[in-house]
Amino acid sequence: MTFEILHFSYRKWNSFHEQGCYKINIVFRVWNETENDFIKEKFLEECEEWKKAEIITDLELEKKYSSGLKMINADTGKDLLDGNWEEEREEYVDEKKLIPIEFINTNNIKREDVYIKGYQENWNSMFEYIEKFDVFRFYEYFEINPITEGIIQYIEKLKMMDNKDTYYAEQLFRTLISLQNWWD
């Protein structure tokens, strides 16, 4: 289990929208099951006031860079998207190994030459991490419409679920991010 919804409530609230809005409050806990998991970090990053970002200053250079990208098997150097590696694939499936992926650029352009790293202010975050209790809180007003009604039903389903693995933790993350598009 990678997440637990400790509290989920919503109630109708008057707003300038004819149909009103919901005041939604969700308190949940997220944790990583293995050292390779990253789901808690994903939620924590969403709480940050400043988020890491990459920007492009030269669009032509970026087009040249992205058009020359290939995804290869880091062990063999074979292109993983050309369809000619089926025999090799069986070896990884039989041995239950992960395929080591590497991206290369056939135009000899380095990623660092195209993208500049920096930070951007995170204006959209509705997540709050309460470190003392190791929980996240998501609290906001959302317009009542068929989309928010469906999202609320899905959150109820996630809350009742027994198998709350990383896949469903990702679903919870995307569900809450989707709600941000429908706030009052």
N, C-alpha and C positions, 0 to 999 in steps of 0.2 A: 504494500500500500504506500503511495507516495503523497497523498493529500487527504485531508479530512475537513469537511465543512462543519464547523462547530456551531454556527448560528447563521440562519438565513431568514430574513423577514422582508416584507414589502407591504406597503399600504398606499392606498390612493391619496393623492394630495392635489389640492386645487392649484391650477396654474393658468397661464394665459392661453394654453391649448384648450380647445373646446372639450376634448375628452379627458383632460387632466393629465396627471403624471403619477408615477410611482416613486415613493421614497424607498430605495433599496439599501439594505444593510446586510453585508456578508462578512463573517469572520471565519477564517480558515487557516489551516496549518499545512505547510508543504515541506517535504524533506526529500533528500536524495537517498535512494536505496543502495546504490553502488557508487564507487568512486568515479565511474564514468558518467553518472547522471549529472545533469546540469539544470534541472527544472527549478530548483529553489533559487539558483542564481538568476534565472530568467525573471522570476517574480521580483527578486531583490533589485535587479536592474531597472525594472519598471517603476520602482519606488524612488529611484534616485532623482535629485533635483536637476542634475546635469548628466546627460547620456553621452557615451562615446559615439562619435560620428566620423564618417569619411566623406570628404567632398572632392569634387573634380573641378579643376580650374581650366582644363583644355578638353572640350568635347570631342574634337577631332582625334586627339591622342587616345581618348577613352574608346572611341569607336574602333580604332585600329587595334587597341589592346584586346577588347572583348571579341572582335572577329577572329583573333588569332589564338583564342584559348582552346586547349584540349584537355580532357580529363583522362588520365592514364593510370594504369596499375603501377604503383611506385616500385614494386618488386621486378616487374618484367618490362615496363616501358610501353606496353600495348595500350592502344587507344580503347577506352571502355565504351565509347559510344558508336564505334564503327560496326559493331555486330560480329566481328571476327574473333571473338574470344570465348565462345561457348564451351570449348573443351576445357579451357583453363578455369572457367566458372565452376565446372563440376568438381574440380579439385578443392576449391574453397568451400563449396556446399558440403561435400563428403566429410571434410575435416572440420566443418563448422568454424571456419576462420573468417575474419573480416577481411575484405579486400582493401589493401592500403591505397588510398586515392591521393593523387597529386595532380595539381593543375599546372600546365606549362603554357608558355606563350610562343607560338611559332614565329612571331614577328620580333622576338628578342627584346620585348619591352617588359620591364619589371613593374610589378604592381605599385611599388613605392614611388615610381616615376609618374604615376597617373593619379593616385589618391593621396590626399593629405589628411592625416588624422587630427582630430580635435574633439571638442565637446559642444553640444547644443543644449539649450535649456529645455527641460522636459515639461512642457505646458499641459500636456494631456493626461498626466498620471492621476488616476483616481485611487490608486493603491496607497496604503500606508502600512509600513512594517512596524509592529510594536515589539521591539527587541526584548523587553522584560518578560513577555509571555511567549515569545517566538511565534507570533501569529501575524497574519495579514488582515487588513480591513479594507473593504471596498464599500464606499458609502456615497450615494449621490441620488439625484432626482432624474428620472427618465420619462420621456414622453410615452404615454400609453398608445400603443399601436400594435398591429399583428406581429411585428418583429420582436418587440420587447416582450410580448405575451409568450411567444415561442421560446425565447431565451430563458424566461423565468421557468417555464415548464422543463426545459432541459437542465437547468441548475437543480431543480427539485429531483430530477432523475439521477443526476450525478451525486447528489447528497445521499440518496438511498442505495446506491450501488455498493456491492460487496467488494468487487475487484477494482480498486482505484489505483491502477498502475500508472506508469509514466505517460502512456498514450492518453489516458483520461485526464491526467493532470494538465497535459498540453491542451486538451479540449476545454478544460476549465479556464485556462489562460486565454485562449482565443475567444471563448464565450464572453469573458469579462471585457476584453479589448473591444469586441463587437458592440457591447453595450455602450461604450464610450461614444460611438457614432450617433446614439439616439438620446443623448441627454437633453434636458430641458433648455 
